[in-house]
Amino acid sequence: MGEAAGRRRPDSNARYRDRSFWESRYGDEGAAPTEWFGGLGCFRPQLEAELSPTDRILVLGCGNSALSYDLYQLGYMDITSMDYSAACITSMRDYYAHCPGLQWAVMDAQALAFRDGSFDVVLEKGTLDSMMVGETDPWHVSQEARTLLDRVLAEVSRVLKPRGRFVSITFAQPHFRKRHYAQPAYGWSTRHVTYGSGFHYFLYIMRKGEELSPSDLALGRSLHLPLGAPTPVCPLQDTEGENFLSAIEL
């Protein structure tokens, strides 16, 4: 989900449901794309390893990112991009009117208007981060945020085909974010790769129909532990000591 420095942000997860916030967010900023976590060139090898030219792809919460267009230019011709903001989608549809193969839709990620098993790939970049921007303690995520992410991830799982892939691109380290993905109810496995120098970003790849590893299951269970209980640390976690929120530029 594209973002520009200095842009307003919701101060709580409840604001995610406030459509007027998102309409104003995009309505006065023009259509030119901007990016969180760099453009496709920063993570193209990692992402393309998960894609096929024949895939039907859903970009979840496209914002004003150029990612859909960049993939289209590389030959991925069946791409649907959705966002909560009608102003955003109208702007992006106009901006890329010369690309008839790109499809645009206004909808809530908590209630995707697609049939079960509609997509080979669901892709998000920064969308889940935007939903959690009001969280100040990544070890103890609020019930509101956990519920919001659960609803979104359940919808992602539902619209994925068997063996479909959900790719999530984020700054969130595995011992924080992987807990949300590693829930048996979604029916997928999870793994991650990194990109970037200095501060690392992460691509999480969830594959529908594969089982979670025992360590991921344990990490997923930790999301539901009582406040103050010890949380398992992902054994593959990058240990550079980066702060969860320090790299957000809003």
C-alpha positions as CSV (number, residue, x, y, z in Angstrom):
1,M,0.0,0.0,0.0
2,G,1.7,3.1,-1.2
3,E,2.4,5.9,1.3
4,A,4.2,9.3,1.2
5,A,6.2,10.9,4.0
6,G,4.1,13.2,6.2
7,R,0.8,11.6,5.3
8,R,-1.9,11.5,7.9
9,R,-2.6,8.2,9.6
10,P,-5.4,6.8,11.7
11,D,-4.7,7.1,15.4
12,S,-6.5,3.8,16.3
13,N,-7.6,0.7,14.5
14,A,-11.2,1.8,14.7
15,R,-10.3,4.5,12.2
16,Y,-9.8,1.8,9.6
17,R,-13.6,1.4,9.5
18,D,-14.1,5.2,9.0
19,R,-14.5,5.5,5.2
20,S,-14.4,9.3,5.3
21,F,-10.9,9.2,6.7
22,W,-9.7,7.1,3.7
23,E,-11.6,9.2,1.2
24,S,-9.9,12.4,2.5
25,R,-6.6,10.6,2.7
26,Y,-6.4,10.1,-1.1
27,G,-8.7,12.8,-2.3
28,D,-6.3,15.7,-2.0
29,E,-2.9,14.1,-2.9
30,G,-3.0,13.4,-6.6
31,A,-2.5,10.1,-8.3
32,A,1.2,9.8,-8.7
33,P,2.3,6.5,-7.1
34,T,4.5,6.4,-3.9
35,E,5.8,3.3,-2.1
36,W,6.4,1.8,1.3
37,F,9.4,-0.5,1.5
38,G,10.7,0.4,-2.0
39,G,9.3,-0.4,-5.4
40,L,9.2,-3.8,-7.1
41,G,12.9,-3.6,-8.1
42,C,13.8,-3.9,-4.4
43,F,12.2,-7.3,-4.0
44,R,11.5,-8.6,-7.5
45,P,13.5,-11.8,-7.3
46,Q,11.9,-12.8,-4.0
47,L,8.4,-12.0,-5.2
48,E,8.7,-13.5,-8.7
49,A,9.8,-16.8,-7.2
50,E,6.3,-17.1,-5.9
51,L,4.4,-16.0,-9.1
52,S,3.5,-17.6,-12.4
53,P,2.5,-15.5,-15.5
54,T,-0.9,-17.3,-15.6
55,D,-1.8,-16.5,-12.0
56,R,-4.9,-14.6,-11.1
57,I,-3.6,-12.0,-8.6
58,L,-5.4,-9.9,-6.0
59,V,-3.6,-6.9,-4.6
60,L,-5.1,-6.2,-1.2
61,G,-5.3,-2.6,-0.2
62,C,-3.4,-1.2,-3.3
63,G,-3.4,2.4,-2.1
64,N,-1.5,4.5,-4.5
65,S,1.3,2.0,-5.0
66,A,2.6,1.3,-8.5
67,L,3.0,-2.4,-7.7
68,S,0.1,-3.6,-9.7
69,Y,1.2,-1.7,-12.8
70,D,4.8,-2.9,-12.4
71,L,3.7,-6.5,-12.3
72,Y,1.4,-5.8,-15.3
73,Q,4.4,-4.5,-17.2
74,L,6.3,-7.7,-16.5
75,G,3.6,-9.8,-18.1
76,Y,1.3,-10.6,-15.2
77,M,-1.9,-9.8,-17.0
78,D,-4.7,-10.9,-14.6
79,I,-4.5,-8.4,-11.7
80,T,-7.3,-7.1,-9.6
81,S,-6.4,-4.2,-7.2
82,M,-8.8,-3.3,-4.3
83,D,-8.9,-0.6,-1.7
84,Y,-11.3,0.7,0.9
85,S,-11.2,4.2,-0.6
86,A,-13.4,5.0,-3.7
87,A,-11.3,8.1,-4.2
88,C,-8.1,6.1,-4.3
89,I,-9.5,3.5,-6.8
90,T,-11.0,6.2,-9.1
91,S,-7.6,8.0,-9.1
92,M,-5.7,4.8,-9.8
93,R,-8.1,3.7,-12.5
94,D,-7.7,7.0,-14.2
95,Y,-4.0,7.1,-13.8
96,Y,-3.6,3.6,-15.4
97,A,-6.4,3.9,-18.0
98,H,-3.9,2.9,-20.7
99,C,-3.7,-0.6,-19.1
100,P,-7.0,-2.2,-19.9
101,G,-5.9,-5.5,-18.2
102,L,-5.7,-3.9,-14.8
103,Q,-9.0,-4.2,-12.8
104,W,-9.9,-2.1,-9.8
105,A,-12.5,-2.6,-7.0
106,V,-13.7,-0.7,-4.0
107,M,-14.3,-3.0,-1.0
108,D,-13.4,-3.7,2.6
109,A,-10.6,-6.3,3.1
110,Q,-12.8,-7.8,6.0
111,A,-15.5,-8.7,3.5
112,L,-14.1,-9.4,0.1
113,A,-16.7,-9.6,-2.6
114,F,-15.2,-12.6,-4.4
115,R,-16.1,-16.3,-4.5
116,D,-14.2,-18.9,-2.6
117,G,-11.1,-20.0,-4.4
118,S,-11.0,-17.1,-6.8
119,F,-7.3,-16.2,-6.8
120,D,-3.9,-18.0,-7.2
121,V,-2.2,-15.2,-5.4
122,V,-3.2,-12.5,-2.9
123,L,-0.5,-9.9,-2.4
124,E,-0.3,-7.1,0.2
125,K,2.4,-4.5,0.8
126,G,2.0,-2.4,3.9
127,T,-1.8,-2.9,4.1
128,L,-1.7,-4.9,7.3
129,D,0.9,-2.5,8.7
130,S,-1.6,0.4,8.2
131,M,-4.2,-1.5,10.1
132,M,-1.8,-1.9,13.1
133,V,-0.3,1.6,13.0
134,G,-2.0,2.5,16.3
135,E,-0.4,-0.4,18.2
136,T,2.4,0.8,20.5
137,D,3.5,-2.5,21.9
138,P,4.1,-5.3,19.3
139,W,4.5,-7.9,22.0
140,H,1.0,-7.2,23.3
141,V,-1.3,-6.4,20.4
142,S,-4.8,-5.1,21.3
143,Q,-7.8,-7.4,20.9
144,E,-9.2,-4.9,18.4
145,A,-6.2,-5.2,16.1
146,R,-6.1,-9.0,16.5
147,T,-9.7,-9.3,15.5
148,L,-9.3,-7.0,12.6
149,L,-6.3,-8.9,11.2
150,D,-8.1,-12.2,11.8
151,R,-11.1,-11.1,9.8
152,V,-8.8,-10.0,6.9
153,L,-6.6,-13.1,6.9
154,A,-9.7,-15.4,7.0
155,E,-11.0,-13.6,3.9
156,V,-7.6,-14.0,2.2
157,S,-7.6,-17.7,2.9
158,R,-11.2,-18.0,1.7
159,V,-10.5,-16.4,-1.7
160,L,-7.3,-18.4,-2.3
161,K,-7.4,-21.5,-4.5
162,P,-5.9,-24.7,-3.2
163,R,-2.1,-24.3,-3.4
164,G,-2.6,-20.6,-3.7
165,R,-0.1,-18.2,-2.1
166,F,-0.6,-15.2,0.1
167,V,2.4,-12.9,0.0
168,S,2.7,-10.2,2.7
169,I,5.5,-7.6,2.4
170,T,6.2,-5.7,5.6
171,F,8.8,-4.3,8.0
172,A,7.4,-6.4,10.8
173,Q,9.8,-9.0,12.1
174,P,8.8,-12.7,12.3
175,H,8.4,-13.0,16.1
176,F,5.9,-10.1,15.9
177,R,4.0,-10.7,12.7
178,K,4.3,-14.5,12.1
179,R,2.1,-15.1,15.2
180,H,-0.8,-13.7,13.3
181,Y,-0.2,-15.7,10.1
182,A,0.5,-19.0,11.9
183,Q,-3.1,-19.9,12.8
184,P,-4.3,-23.3,11.8
185,A,-7.8,-22.0,10.9
186,Y,-6.3,-20.4,7.7
187,G,-5.2,-23.7,6.4
188,W,-1.7,-22.6,5.1
189,S,2.0,-22.9,5.9
190,T,4.1,-19.9,6.4
191,R,7.7,-19.0,5.7
192,H,9.6,-15.7,5.2
193,V,12.5,-14.3,3.2
194,T,14.2,-10.9,3.7
195,Y,15.4,-8.1,1.4
196,G,17.1,-4.7,1.9
197,S,20.5,-3.7,3.4
198,G,20.8,-2.2,6.8
199,F,17.2,-2.3,7.9
200,H,15.6,-5.6,6.6
201,Y,12.1,-5.9,5.2
202,F,10.3,-9.2,5.0
203,L,8.2,-11.2,2.5
204,Y,6.0,-13.8,4.2
205,I,4.7,-16.5,2.0
206,M,1.7,-18.5,3.0
207,R,0.8,-21.5,0.9
208,K,-2.8,-22.8,1.1
209,G,-3.2,-26.5,1.8
210,E,0.2,-27.0,3.5
211,E,0.6,-27.6,7.2
212,L,2.3,-25.3,9.7
213,S,5.5,-26.5,11.2
214,P,5.5,-27.3,14.9
215,S,7.6,-24.2,15.7
216,D,5.1,-22.0,13.7
217,L,2.2,-23.6,15.5
218,A,3.8,-22.8,18.8
219,L,4.4,-19.2,17.7
220,G,0.8,-18.9,16.6
221,R,-0.5,-20.2,19.9
222,S,1.5,-17.5,21.7
223,L,-0.8,-14.8,20.2
224,H,-3.5,-16.0,22.5
225,L,-1.5,-16.3,25.7
226,P,-2.6,-14.1,28.7
227,L,-1.0,-10.7,29.1
228,G,2.5,-11.1,30.6
229,A,3.1,-14.7,29.6
230,P,6.4,-15.4,27.9
231,T,6.3,-15.3,24.1
232,P,8.4,-17.8,22.0
233,V,10.9,-16.1,19.7
234,C,11.0,-17.3,16.1
235,P,14.3,-19.2,15.7
236,L,14.8,-17.7,12.2
237,Q,14.4,-14.1,13.5
238,D,16.8,-11.5,12.3
239,T,18.7,-10.3,15.4
240,E,19.9,-6.8,14.4
241,G,17.8,-5.3,17.1
242,E,15.6,-3.1,14.9
243,N,12.7,-1.4,16.6
244,F,9.2,-2.4,15.4
245,L,8.0,1.1,14.7
246,S,11.3,3.0,14.0
247,A,11.2,2.5,10.2
248,I,7.7,3.7,9.5
249,E,7.7,6.9,7.5
250,L,4.3,8.4,7.4
